[in-house]
């Protein structure tokens, strides 16, 4: 990946953010309980550059299996920092972060570089790959916000989203979403109950996740629990030591 390609990604992002109607996006986000989805938000030049990074890190996937909860593959932020400059450019783009902050109504910050979930890839590549219902619980002292970007979806899997689960008096709503290339999903991690249904035979689904926080501080006990969860469920035991398993 050349520096020129990264500059192109940044220029495409700057133009994209400038073209979006903030008022309508904010209304939809809050009406849906701090959740927003938009198909084909990212144009093909951005997705193509991100997929080039995906193919570079694909050999470094860490496969994981937790009976009754999840099965799949992951690539951590440590590897993204080393091998995926276009993905990193998206995560760090200040205009993009400002756009998300305006929707959420709070200033959003990057996660610490020691967080393997800060910017990561999820690979669903084997039959039965899935993840059960969960919240993206924040172990930080601030709130945690998740962006999902669909990169490839040649599958029957669906991202299942249950809205308004923590809003008394609100009628809960369930959505079943394909994450086709360019699809954008944004939500408060403690508000959206979500899952991914099992992958079929000879199917593939690849999703990029970006995490932002309102306060990047974390207590020692919370850090230990978060690291153990990442090691067992996502990135392998090297995640405990803040390094890749390359």
C-alpha positions as CSV (number, residue, x, y, z in Angstrom):
1,X,0.0,0.0,0.0
2,X,1.5,3.3,-1.1
3,X,1.3,6.6,0.8
4,X,-0.5,8.0,-2.3
5,X,-3.3,5.4,-1.7
6,X,-3.6,6.5,1.9
7,X,-3.9,10.1,0.9
8,X,-6.6,9.2,-1.6
9,X,-8.5,7.4,1.2
10,X,-8.3,10.5,3.3
11,X,-9.5,12.7,0.5
12,X,-12.4,10.4,-0.3
13,X,-13.4,10.4,3.4
14,X,-13.2,14.2,3.6
15,X,-15.5,14.5,0.6
16,X,-17.9,11.9,1.9
17,X,-18.3,13.5,5.3
18,X,-18.8,17.0,3.8
19,X,-21.7,15.6,1.6
20,X,-23.8,14.1,4.5
21,X,-26.9,15.8,5.9
22,X,-26.2,15.9,9.6
23,X,-29.7,16.8,10.8
24,X,-31.3,13.8,9.3
25,X,-28.6,11.4,10.5
26,X,-28.9,12.6,14.1
27,X,-32.7,12.3,14.0
28,X,-32.5,8.7,12.8
29,X,-29.8,7.8,15.3
30,X,-31.8,9.1,18.3
31,X,-35.2,7.8,17.1
32,X,-33.7,4.3,16.9
33,X,-32.2,4.4,20.4
34,X,-28.7,5.4,19.6
35,X,-28.4,3.2,16.5
36,X,-28.0,4.0,12.8
37,X,-27.5,2.0,9.6
38,X,-26.9,3.2,6.1
39,X,-26.4,0.9,3.1
40,X,-23.6,1.7,0.6
41,X,-22.3,4.7,2.5
42,X,-18.7,4.1,1.6
43,X,-17.9,4.3,-2.2
44,X,-16.0,1.5,-4.0
45,X,-12.6,3.3,-4.0
46,X,-12.6,3.2,-0.2
47,X,-13.9,-0.3,0.1
48,X,-11.3,-1.5,-2.5
49,X,-8.5,0.0,-0.6
50,X,-9.7,-1.5,2.7
51,X,-10.0,-4.9,1.0
52,X,-6.4,-4.7,-0.1
53,X,-5.4,-4.4,3.6
54,X,-7.7,-7.3,4.4
55,X,-5.9,-9.6,2.0
56,X,-2.5,-8.7,3.5
57,X,-3.6,-9.6,7.1
58,X,-5.8,-12.6,6.1
59,X,-3.0,-15.1,6.8
60,X,-2.7,-13.7,10.3
61,X,-6.4,-14.5,11.4
62,X,-6.8,-15.8,14.9
63,X,-9.6,-18.4,14.9
64,X,-11.7,-18.7,18.1
65,X,-14.5,-20.8,19.4
66,X,-16.6,-20.4,22.6
67,X,-19.3,-23.1,22.8
68,X,-22.7,-21.7,22.8
69,X,-21.6,-18.1,22.0
70,X,-19.2,-17.5,19.1
71,X,-17.1,-19.0,16.4
72,X,-15.0,-17.1,13.9
73,X,-11.8,-15.3,13.1
74,X,-10.3,-12.0,14.2
75,X,-7.4,-9.7,13.4
76,X,-6.4,-7.2,16.1
77,X,-5.5,-3.6,16.2
78,X,-1.9,-4.5,16.7
79,X,-1.8,-6.1,13.2
80,X,-3.9,-3.3,11.7
81,X,-1.2,-0.9,12.9
82,X,1.5,-2.9,11.3
83,X,0.0,-4.0,8.0
84,X,-3.2,-2.1,7.2
85,X,-2.6,1.6,6.5
86,X,-5.8,2.4,4.7
87,X,-7.9,0.9,7.6
88,X,-5.8,2.9,10.0
89,X,-6.3,6.1,8.0
90,X,-10.1,5.6,8.2
91,X,-10.0,5.0,12.0
92,X,-7.8,8.1,12.6
93,X,-9.5,10.5,10.2
94,X,-10.4,13.5,12.2
95,X,-13.3,14.6,10.0
96,X,-14.8,11.2,10.3
97,X,-14.5,11.3,14.1
98,X,-16.0,14.7,14.2
99,X,-18.9,13.5,12.1
100,X,-19.6,10.6,14.5
101,X,-19.2,12.9,17.5
102,X,-21.9,15.2,16.1
103,X,-24.3,12.3,15.7
104,X,-23.6,10.9,19.2
105,X,-23.8,14.3,20.8
106,X,-20.5,13.9,22.7
107,X,-16.9,14.3,21.7
108,X,-15.5,10.9,20.7
109,X,-11.9,9.8,21.1
110,X,-9.7,7.0,19.8
111,X,-9.2,4.0,22.0
112,X,-5.8,3.6,23.6
113,X,-3.3,1.8,21.2
114,X,-3.1,-1.0,23.8
115,X,-6.7,-2.0,23.1
116,X,-6.8,-4.8,20.5
117,X,-10.5,-4.0,19.7
118,X,-9.8,-0.4,18.9
119,X,-9.9,-1.1,15.2
120,X,-10.2,-4.8,14.2
121,X,-11.4,-7.2,11.5
122,X,-13.9,-10.0,12.0
123,X,-13.8,-12.9,9.5
124,X,-16.7,-15.3,9.1
125,X,-15.2,-17.9,6.8
126,X,-16.2,-21.3,8.0
127,X,-19.7,-22.9,8.1
128,X,-21.3,-22.2,11.4
129,X,-19.3,-19.0,12.2
130,X,-21.5,-16.7,14.3
131,X,-21.7,-14.7,17.5
132,X,-24.5,-14.8,20.0
133,X,-26.5,-11.8,21.3
134,X,-24.4,-9.4,23.3
135,X,-23.8,-5.7,24.1
136,X,-20.5,-4.1,23.3
137,X,-20.1,-3.4,27.0
138,X,-17.8,-0.5,27.9
139,X,-15.1,-1.3,30.4
140,X,-13.8,2.2,30.1
141,X,-14.8,5.0,32.4
142,X,-16.6,6.6,29.5
143,X,-19.1,5.3,26.9
144,X,-18.0,3.1,24.1
145,X,-19.3,3.6,20.5
146,X,-19.0,1.0,17.7
147,X,-18.8,1.5,14.0
148,X,-19.2,-1.5,11.7
149,X,-18.2,-1.3,8.0
150,X,-19.3,-4.1,5.7
151,X,-16.4,-5.1,3.5
152,X,-17.6,-8.4,2.0
153,X,-20.9,-10.3,2.4
154,X,-21.3,-13.4,0.2
155,X,-23.4,-15.1,2.8
156,X,-26.8,-15.8,4.3
157,X,-25.6,-14.5,7.7
158,X,-27.5,-11.5,9.1
159,X,-26.5,-8.9,11.7
160,X,-29.4,-9.2,14.1
161,X,-30.1,-5.9,16.0
162,X,-32.6,-5.4,18.9
163,X,-33.4,-1.8,19.4
164,X,-34.7,0.0,22.5
165,X,-33.9,-2.9,24.9
166,X,-32.9,-0.5,27.7
167,X,-35.6,2.1,27.2
168,X,-38.7,1.6,29.4
169,X,-41.9,2.2,27.7
170,X,-40.4,1.8,24.2
171,X,-41.5,-1.0,21.9
172,X,-38.5,-3.2,21.1
173,X,-37.7,-3.6,17.4
174,X,-35.6,-6.3,15.7
175,X,-33.8,-5.9,12.4
176,X,-32.0,-8.5,10.3
177,X,-29.3,-6.8,8.2
178,X,-27.0,-7.8,5.5
179,X,-23.6,-6.1,5.7
180,X,-22.9,-5.6,2.0
181,X,-19.7,-3.7,1.0
182,X,-20.0,-0.1,2.0
183,X,-22.7,-0.7,4.7
184,X,-22.2,1.5,7.8
185,X,-23.6,0.7,11.2
186,X,-23.1,3.1,14.2
187,X,-24.3,2.6,17.8
188,X,-23.7,3.1,21.5
189,X,-22.2,-0.2,22.6
190,X,-24.2,-0.4,25.8
191,X,-27.5,0.2,24.1
192,X,-27.7,-2.3,21.1
193,X,-28.3,-6.0,21.7
194,X,-27.0,-7.7,18.6
195,X,-25.8,-11.0,17.1
196,X,-24.6,-12.6,13.9
197,X,-26.5,-15.6,12.6
198,X,-24.5,-18.7,11.5
199,X,-22.6,-18.7,8.2
200,X,-23.6,-21.3,5.6
201,X,-21.3,-23.6,3.6
202,X,-18.9,-21.9,1.1
203,X,-19.9,-18.4,2.3
204,X,-17.8,-15.5,3.5
205,X,-18.5,-12.4,5.5
206,X,-15.9,-9.8,6.5
207,X,-16.6,-6.8,8.7
208,X,-14.4,-4.0,10.0
209,X,-15.1,-2.6,13.5
210,X,-14.0,0.8,14.8
211,X,-14.3,1.7,18.4
212,X,-14.4,5.2,20.0
213,X,-14.8,6.3,23.6
214,X,-15.7,9.4,25.6
215,X,-13.1,8.7,28.2
216,X,-10.2,6.3,27.5
217,X,-9.3,5.7,31.2
218,X,-9.9,2.2,32.5
219,X,-9.5,0.7,36.0
220,X,-7.1,-2.1,36.7
221,X,-9.8,-4.7,37.3
222,X,-11.7,-3.7,34.2
223,X,-8.5,-3.8,32.1
224,X,-7.7,-7.3,33.3
225,X,-11.2,-8.6,32.5
226,X,-11.2,-6.9,29.1
227,X,-7.8,-8.4,28.2
228,X,-8.9,-11.9,29.3
229,X,-12.1,-11.6,27.1
230,X,-10.0,-10.4,24.1
231,X,-7.5,-13.3,24.6
232,X,-10.1,-16.1,24.9
233,X,-12.7,-14.8,22.5
234,X,-11.0,-12.9,19.8
235,X,-7.2,-12.4,19.4
236,X,-5.4,-15.1,21.2
237,X,-3.2,-15.0,24.3
238,X,-0.7,-12.6,22.8
239,X,-3.5,-9.9,23.3
240,X,-2.6,-10.1,27.1
241,X,0.8,-8.7,26.3
242,X,-0.2,-6.0,24.0
243,X,1.3,-7.4,20.8
244,X,0.4,-9.3,17.7
245,X,0.7,-13.0,17.1
246,X,2.3,-12.6,13.7
